Amino acid sequence: PVLDLASDEIVGPVWQWQRTDLPAGASVVAAAPDRYTLSFQGGGRVLLRADCNRGSGGYEVNDNAMKLGAVALTRMGCPPDSQDGEFLRQLGRVARYAVAGGELALTLSDGGTMRFRRAA
């Protein structure tokens, strides 16, 4: 299948979650960005890490609209202060994406924005 050209800019690098800016003005900051990552593959697959768990799922891109499908994850017990649940809930609400200055911004259906940076 031919990938939408716009999606080429997100495929390849490992994107590390930095923070999510919430609609009310608050932010959720990733305590350990290297433990919360996305890696978009060709063919509509995304690999992810949510703290101590890893998995994969599908994604669709149409212009700058994005939808992440169901994710299959390992089921390790993460520490009590893990942000894995919050990270996964937010990913389930992704509606759009934009890439600028080496940063990936995923806009959520509720108006929040997840911000990612390329891993060094």
Secondary structure, 3 states (H helix, E strand, C coil): CCCCHHHHHCECCCEEEEEEECCCCCEEECCCHHHEEEEEEHHHEEEEEECCEEEEEEEEEECCEEEEEEEEECCCCCCCCCCHHHHHHHHCCEEEEEEECCEEEEEECCCCEEEEEECC
